[in-house]
Amino acid sequence: MTHSINKCSAEETAACCCVDVGTIIDNEDCTASYSKVFEQRQEAESMLAMLTEKARAVESDPCDIGSRIEPVKGGVELNVDFTFSCQAETLIFQLGLR
């Protein structure tokens, strides 16, 4: 019995869900954002520390991390932007949080 692998042609791309990687990773979106409300500031600070550690593990060049912890109704809101040197690192970071 012979097995064959069917390859997608350019015309079949949409049908077989094949995508040109260059159309996804174009280094235009290198920022990942995180936002969540916590009951206590200490919880927000712990999450920020954990996210920062994960970002540092992915970065090749220093990741620019901008964070804010602001009081809101019901607790504090943590907002963080992680700007990596390339979009691949951003995707790796985001996938690592799932």
C-alpha positions as CSV (number, residue, x, y, z in Angstrom):
1,M,0.0,0.0,0.0
2,T,1.4,3.4,-1.0
3,H,0.7,6.5,1.0
4,S,0.9,9.9,-0.6
5,I,0.8,13.3,1.0
6,N,-1.3,16.0,-0.7
7,K,0.4,19.4,-0.8
8,C,-1.6,22.6,-1.1
9,S,-1.2,24.6,-4.2
10,A,-1.6,28.4,-4.1
11,E,-5.2,28.0,-5.2
12,E,-5.9,25.6,-2.4
13,T,-4.5,27.7,0.4
14,A,-7.8,29.0,1.8
15,A,-9.4,25.6,1.6
16,C,-6.7,23.7,3.5
17,C,-6.0,26.5,6.0
18,C,-2.4,26.9,4.9
19,V,-0.9,30.4,5.6
20,D,2.2,32.1,4.4
21,V,4.1,32.8,7.7
22,G,5.3,36.1,6.3
23,T,1.8,37.4,6.3
24,I,1.4,36.7,10.0
25,I,4.8,37.6,11.4
26,D,5.7,41.0,9.9
27,N,7.2,42.6,13.0
28,E,4.5,45.3,13.0
29,D,2.8,44.1,16.2
30,C,5.5,43.5,18.8
31,T,3.3,44.5,21.9
32,A,1.3,42.2,24.1
33,S,-1.1,43.7,26.6
34,Y,-2.5,42.4,29.8
35,S,-5.3,43.9,31.9
36,K,-7.1,42.5,35.0
37,V,-8.8,43.7,38.1
38,F,-7.6,42.2,41.4
39,E,-9.1,42.6,44.9
40,Q,-5.8,43.6,46.5
41,R,-2.7,45.4,45.3
42,Q,-0.5,42.6,46.4
43,E,-2.2,40.2,44.0
44,A,-1.7,42.6,41.2
45,E,2.0,43.0,42.1
46,S,2.5,39.2,42.2
47,M,0.9,38.9,38.8
48,L,3.1,41.6,37.4
49,A,6.2,39.9,38.8
50,M,5.1,36.6,37.2
51,L,4.4,38.2,33.9
52,T,7.7,40.1,34.0
53,E,9.6,36.8,34.7
54,K,7.9,35.1,31.7
55,A,8.7,38.1,29.4
56,R,12.4,38.0,30.5
57,A,12.5,34.3,29.7
58,V,11.4,35.0,26.1
59,E,13.2,38.2,25.2
60,S,16.4,38.2,23.1
61,D,16.8,42.0,23.5
62,P,15.4,43.7,26.5
63,C,11.6,43.8,26.5
64,D,10.1,47.2,27.3
65,I,7.5,46.7,30.1
66,G,5.1,49.5,30.9
67,S,2.8,48.8,33.9
68,R,0.1,50.7,35.9
69,I,-1.7,49.6,39.0
70,E,-4.7,51.9,39.6
71,P,-7.5,51.8,42.1
72,V,-10.9,50.9,40.6
73,K,-14.3,50.0,42.1
74,G,-13.8,46.6,43.7
75,G,-10.0,46.6,43.9
76,V,-7.1,47.6,41.7
77,E,-6.6,47.2,38.0
78,L,-3.3,46.0,36.5
79,N,-2.5,47.1,33.0
80,V,0.8,46.0,31.4
81,D,2.2,46.4,27.9
82,F,5.1,44.2,26.9
83,T,7.0,45.4,23.8
84,F,9.4,42.8,22.4
85,S,12.1,43.3,19.8
86,C,10.3,41.0,17.4
87,Q,6.8,39.7,16.8
88,A,7.8,36.1,17.2
89,E,8.8,36.8,20.8
90,T,5.4,38.5,21.4
91,L,3.6,35.4,20.0
92,I,5.7,33.0,22.2
93,F,5.0,35.1,25.3
94,Q,1.2,35.2,24.5
95,L,1.1,31.4,23.9
96,G,3.0,30.8,27.1
97,L,0.2,32.5,29.1
98,R,-2.5,30.1,27.8
